């Protein structure tokens, strides 16, 4: 998926995404509304994105540690 995103971006284009870490209370709430979430940590995102030839790759984790935001430029 990430390789396809990189290929689709114009030179200098930027891709933003986020990842949610599993947390029991939020998991229960999501399941109550039948929402299925795929959880990833910052290391999971790094493993998926770092091998690709981005010109910049930045990760920011929110203060709670539940969300990681990623910005990658082609």
C-alpha positions as protocol buffer text, in pm:
chain_id: "A"
residue {
  index: 1
  type: UNK
  ca { x: 0 y: 0 z: 0 }
}
residue {
  index: 2
  type: UNK
  ca { x: 266 y: 254 z: 102 }
}
residue {
  index: 3
  type: UNK
  ca { x: 474 y: 182 z: -208 }
}
residue {
  index: 4
  type: UNK
  ca { x: 167 y: 252 z: -422 }
}
residue {
  index: 5
  type: UNK
  ca { x: 108 y: 580 z: -237 }
}
residue {
  index: 6
  type: UNK
  ca { x: 470 y: 682 z: -293 }
}
residue {
  index: 7
  type: UNK
  ca { x: 446 y: 597 z: -664 }
}
residue {
  index: 8
  type: UNK
  ca { x: 126 y: 803 z: -700 }
}
residue {
  index: 9
  type: UNK
  ca { x: 268 y: 1116 z: -538 }
}
residue {
  index: 10
  type: UNK
  ca { x: 414 y: 1391 z: -751 }
}
residue {
  index: 11
  type: UNK
  ca { x: 772 y: 1491 z: -666 }
}
residue {
  index: 12
  type: UNK
  ca { x: 755 y: 1695 z: -346 }
}
residue {
  index: 13
  type: UNK
  ca { x: 411 y: 1550 z: -266 }
}
residue {
  index: 14
  type: UNK
  ca { x: 329 y: 1477 z: 98 }
}
residue {
  index: 15
  type: UNK
  ca { x: 143 y: 1182 z: 248 }
}
residue {
  index: 16
  type: UNK
  ca { x: -14 y: 1198 z: 595 }
}
residue {
  index: 17
  type: UNK
  ca { x: -147 y: 906 z: 795 }
}
residue {
  index: 18
  type: UNK
  ca { x: -196 y: 803 z: 1154 }
}
residue {
  index: 19
  type: UNK
  ca { x: -187 y: 485 z: 1358 }
}
residue {
  index: 20
  type: UNK
  ca { x: -371 y: 395 z: 1673 }
}
residue {
  index: 21
  type: UNK
  ca { x: -221 y: 185 z: 1949 }
}
residue {
  index: 22
  type: UNK
  ca { x: -448 y: -77 z: 2106 }
}
residue {
  index: 23
  type: UNK
  ca { x: -601 y: 36 z: 2433 }
}
residue {
  index: 24
  type: UNK
  ca { x: -864 y: -179 z: 2612 }
}
residue {
  index: 25
  type: UNK
  ca { x: -1118 y: 98 z: 2683 }
}
residue {
  index: 26
  type: UNK
  ca { x: -1117 y: 241 z: 2333 }
}
residue {
  index: 27
  type: UNK
  ca { x: -1122 y: -111 z: 2188 }
}
residue {
  index: 28
  type: UNK
  ca { x: -1443 y: -186 z: 2384 }
}
residue {
  index: 29
  type: UNK
  ca { x: -1606 y: 134 z: 2259 }
}
residue {
  index: 30
  type: UNK
  ca { x: -1516 y: 66 z: 1897 }
}
residue {
  index: 31
  type: UNK
  ca { x: -1646 y: -291 z: 1919 }
}
residue {
  index: 32
  type: UNK
  ca { x: -1971 y: -165 z: 2071 }
}
residue {
  index: 33
  type: UNK
  ca { x: -2028 y: 28 z: 1748 }
}
residue {
  index: 34
  type: UNK
  ca { x: -1904 y: -262 z: 1532 }
}
residue {
  index: 35
  type: UNK
  ca { x: -1601 y: -69 z: 1412 }
}
residue {
  index: 36
  type: UNK
  ca { x: -1304 y: -286 z: 1328 }
}
residue {
  index: 37
  type: UNK
  ca { x: -970 y: -118 z: 1375 }
}
residue {
  index: 38
  type: UNK
  ca { x: -624 y: -227 z: 1267 }
}
residue {
  index: 39
  type: UNK
  ca { x: -386 y: -117 z: 1537 }
}
residue {
  index: 40
  type: UNK
  ca { x: -28 y: -13 z: 1470 }
}
residue {
  index: 41
  type: UNK
  ca { x: 243 y: 137 z: 1684 }
}
residue {
  index: 42
  type: UNK
  ca { x: 511 y: 382 z: 1574 }
}
residue {
  index: 43
  type: UNK
  ca { x: 762 y: 96 z: 1530 }
}
residue {
  index: 44
  type: UNK
  ca { x: 506 y: -83 z: 1308 }
}
residue {
  index: 45
  type: UNK
  ca { x: 476 y: 226 z: 1088 }
}
residue {
  index: 46
  type: UNK
  ca { x: 853 y: 271 z: 1076 }
}
residue {
  index: 47
  type: UNK
  ca { x: 904 y: -89 z: 961 }
}
residue {
  index: 48
  type: UNK
  ca { x: 651 y: -39 z: 681 }
}
residue {
  index: 49
  type: UNK
  ca { x: 763 y: 304 z: 564 }
}
residue {
  index: 50
  type: UNK
  ca { x: 1137 y: 335 z: 631 }
}
residue {
  index: 51
  type: UNK
  ca { x: 1248 y: 99 z: 351 }
}
residue {
  index: 52
  type: UNK
  ca { x: 1085 y: 322 z: 88 }
}
residue {
  index: 53
  type: UNK
  ca { x: 1277 y: 615 z: -69 }
}
residue {
  index: 54
  type: UNK
  ca { x: 1096 y: 906 z: 97 }
}
residue {
  index: 55
  type: UNK
  ca { x: 1287 y: 1236 z: 102 }
}
residue {
  index: 56
  type: UNK
  ca { x: 1162 y: 1296 z: 457 }
}
residue {
  index: 57
  type: UNK
  ca { x: 979 y: 1083 z: 709 }
}
residue {
  index: 58
  type: UNK
  ca { x: 851 y: 1229 z: 1039 }
}
residue {
  index: 59
  type: UNK
  ca { x: 664 y: 1065 z: 1326 }
}
residue {
  index: 60
  type: UNK
  ca { x: 483 y: 1240 z: 1611 }
}
residue {
  index: 61
  type: UNK
  ca { x: 309 y: 1062 z: 1897 }
}
residue {
  index: 62
  type: UNK
  ca { x: 37 y: 1240 z: 2092 }
}
residue {
  index: 63
  type: UNK
  ca { x: 85 y: 1291 z: 2469 }
}
residue {
  index: 64
  type: UNK
  ca { x: -142 y: 996 z: 2556 }
}
residue {
  index: 65
  type: UNK
  ca { x: 63 y: 759 z: 2341 }
}
residue {
  index: 66
  type: UNK
  ca { x: -251 y: 635 z: 2165 }
}
residue {
  index: 67
  type: UNK
  ca { x: -200 y: 806 z: 1829 }
}
residue {
  index: 68
  type: UNK
  ca { x: 105 y: 830 z: 1608 }
}
residue {
  index: 69
  type: UNK
  ca { x: 99 y: 1071 z: 1316 }
}
residue {
  index: 70
  type: UNK
  ca { x: 327 y: 1029 z: 1018 }
}
residue {
  index: 71
  type: UNK
  ca { x: 428 y: 1274 z: 747 }
}
residue {
  index: 72
  type: UNK
  ca { x: 624 y: 1148 z: 448 }
}
residue {
  index: 73
  type: UNK
  ca { x: 742 y: 1352 z: 149 }
}
residue {
  index: 74
  type: UNK
  ca { x: 841 y: 1217 z: -191 }
}
